Amino acid sequence: MKYTVFGKMDDKDSFVTWEDGKLSGDPLAVALVTGEARAEEGHPVGPAAGPYTEKNHLANPLSAYCLIEQAAFVVQRHEGDTIPCPTEQVSIKKSDRPGNTLKSRLEE
């Protein structure tokens, strides 16, 4: 399975490609998503109604998509294989740990 999501980061076009558990694309976006996946290891990640992963989030296409949307940018569109959940319904389930994300640490 392979998909690419497109969005904006700091008013600049950006993209991340997920292919069978591996990320490529905009280096900053990939770093943010990878950091978020590490930070969420052991915690449920997925759309609000599930299903969730609790470990190895990037191996799962839906959990990876949620992390991309949460950590990198608001998804404007995606290309490739169908994501099993429409963009407008994606809402990551995360623990309520403030300052948890790599993005928030970079903004400090």
C-alpha positions as a Markdown table, in Angstrom:
| # | Residue | x | y | z |
|---|---|---|---|---|
| 1 | Met | 0.0 | 0.0 | 0.0 |
| 2 | Lys | 1.2 | 3.5 | -0.8 |
| 3 | Tyr | -0.3 | 7.0 | -0.4 |
| 4 | Thr | 0.9 | 10.6 | -0.4 |
| 5 | Val | -0.8 | 13.3 | 1.6 |
| 6 | Phe | -0.4 | 17.0 | 0.8 |
| 7 | Gly | -0.9 | 20.0 | 3.0 |
| 8 | Lys | 0.8 | 23.2 | 4.1 |
| 9 | Met | 3.4 | 23.9 | 6.8 |
| 10 | Asp | 4.1 | 27.5 | 7.6 |
| 11 | Asp | 2.3 | 28.6 | 4.4 |
| 12 | Lys | 4.5 | 26.3 | 2.3 |
| 13 | Asp | 3.3 | 23.3 | 0.3 |
| 14 | Ser | 4.4 | 20.0 | 1.9 |
| 15 | Phe | 3.9 | 16.3 | 1.5 |
| 16 | Val | 4.5 | 13.0 | 3.1 |
| 17 | Thr | 4.4 | 9.6 | 1.4 |
| 18 | Trp | 3.7 | 6.4 | 3.4 |
| 19 | Glu | 4.6 | 3.2 | 1.7 |
| 20 | Asp | 4.4 | -0.1 | 3.6 |
| 21 | Gly | 5.4 | 1.5 | 6.9 |
| 22 | Lys | 8.1 | 3.8 | 5.6 |
| 23 | Leu | 7.8 | 7.6 | 5.3 |
| 24 | Ser | 9.4 | 9.9 | 2.7 |
| 25 | Gly | 8.8 | 13.4 | 1.5 |
| 26 | Asp | 9.4 | 16.8 | 3.1 |
| 27 | Pro | 12.2 | 16.2 | 5.6 |
| 28 | Leu | 10.6 | 18.4 | 8.3 |
| 29 | Ala | 7.2 | 16.8 | 8.0 |
| 30 | Val | 8.8 | 13.3 | 8.1 |
| 31 | Ala | 10.8 | 14.3 | 11.2 |
| 32 | Leu | 7.6 | 15.6 | 12.9 |
| 33 | Val | 5.6 | 12.5 | 12.1 |
| 34 | Thr | 8.4 | 10.1 | 13.1 |
| 35 | Gly | 8.9 | 12.0 | 16.4 |
| 36 | Glu | 5.2 | 12.0 | 17.1 |
| 37 | Ala | 5.0 | 8.2 | 16.5 |
| 38 | Arg | 7.9 | 7.7 | 19.0 |
| 39 | Ala | 6.2 | 10.0 | 21.5 |
| 40 | Glu | 3.0 | 8.0 | 21.2 |
| 41 | Glu | 4.5 | 4.6 | 21.5 |
| 42 | Gly | 2.5 | 2.7 | 24.1 |
| 43 | His | -0.5 | 5.0 | 23.7 |
| 44 | Pro | -3.6 | 4.5 | 21.5 |
| 45 | Val | -3.4 | 6.3 | 18.1 |
| 46 | Gly | -6.1 | 6.2 | 15.5 |
| 47 | Pro | -9.4 | 7.9 | 14.5 |
| 48 | Ala | -11.7 | 8.8 | 17.3 |
| 49 | Ala | -13.9 | 5.8 | 16.9 |
| 50 | Gly | -11.0 | 3.4 | 16.3 |
| 51 | Pro | -9.4 | 1.2 | 15.5 |
| 52 | Tyr | -6.2 | 2.1 | 17.4 |
| 53 | Thr | -2.6 | 1.0 | 17.5 |
| 54 | Glu | -0.6 | 1.1 | 20.7 |
| 55 | Lys | 2.8 | 0.4 | 19.2 |
| 56 | Asn | 4.6 | 0.6 | 15.9 |
| 57 | His | 2.1 | 3.2 | 14.7 |
| 58 | Leu | 3.8 | 3.8 | 11.4 |
| 59 | Ala | 3.3 | 0.2 | 10.3 |
| 60 | Asn | -0.4 | 0.8 | 10.2 |
| 61 | Pro | -1.6 | 3.0 | 7.3 |
| 62 | Leu | -4.5 | 4.5 | 9.2 |
| 63 | Ser | -2.6 | 5.3 | 12.3 |
| 64 | Ala | 0.2 | 6.8 | 10.2 |
| 65 | Tyr | -2.3 | 8.9 | 8.4 |
| 66 | Cys | -3.7 | 10.2 | 11.7 |
| 67 | Leu | -0.1 | 11.0 | 12.9 |
| 68 | Ile | 0.6 | 12.8 | 9.6 |
| 69 | Glu | -2.5 | 15.0 | 10.1 |
| 70 | Gln | -1.8 | 15.6 | 13.8 |
| 71 | Ala | 1.9 | 16.2 | 13.7 |
| 72 | Ala | 2.7 | 17.8 | 10.3 |
| 73 | Phe | -0.2 | 19.6 | 8.7 |
| 74 | Val | -3.9 | 19.7 | 7.9 |
| 75 | Val | -4.3 | 17.3 | 4.9 |
| 76 | Gln | -5.5 | 19.1 | 1.8 |
| 77 | Arg | -5.6 | 16.0 | -0.4 |
| 78 | His | -4.2 | 12.6 | -0.7 |
| 79 | Glu | -3.2 | 10.4 | -3.7 |
| 80 | Gly | -2.6 | 6.7 | -4.1 |
| 81 | Asp | -4.3 | 3.9 | -2.3 |
| 82 | Thr | -7.5 | 4.7 | -0.4 |
| 83 | Ile | -7.2 | 5.6 | 3.2 |
| 84 | Pro | -9.8 | 3.6 | 5.1 |
| 85 | Cys | -11.2 | 6.7 | 6.8 |
| 86 | Pro | -12.2 | 10.0 | 5.1 |
| 87 | Thr | -10.1 | 13.1 | 6.0 |
| 88 | Glu | -13.0 | 14.9 | 7.7 |
| 89 | Gln | -13.5 | 12.0 | 10.1 |
| 90 | Val | -9.9 | 11.6 | 11.2 |
| 91 | Ser | -9.3 | 12.6 | 14.8 |
| 92 | Ile | -6.4 | 11.2 | 16.6 |
| 93 | Lys | -6.9 | 9.7 | 19.9 |
| 94 | Lys | -4.0 | 10.8 | 22.1 |
| 95 | Ser | -3.3 | 11.0 | 25.8 |
| 96 | Asp | -3.7 | 14.4 | 27.4 |
| 97 | Arg | 0.0 | 15.0 | 27.9 |
| 98 | Pro | 0.7 | 18.7 | 27.2 |
| 99 | Gly | 3.8 | 19.5 | 25.2 |
| 100 | Asn | 4.0 | 15.9 | 24.1 |
| 101 | Thr | 4.7 | 16.4 | 20.4 |
| 102 | Leu | 7.9 | 17.1 | 18.6 |
| 103 | Lys | 6.2 | 20.0 | 16.9 |
| 104 | Ser | 5.3 | 21.6 | 20.2 |
| 105 | Arg | 8.9 | 21.1 | 21.4 |
| 106 | Leu | 10.3 | 22.7 | 18.2 |
| 107 | Glu | 8.0 | 25.7 | 18.7 |
| 108 | Glu | 9.3 | 26.4 | 22.3 |
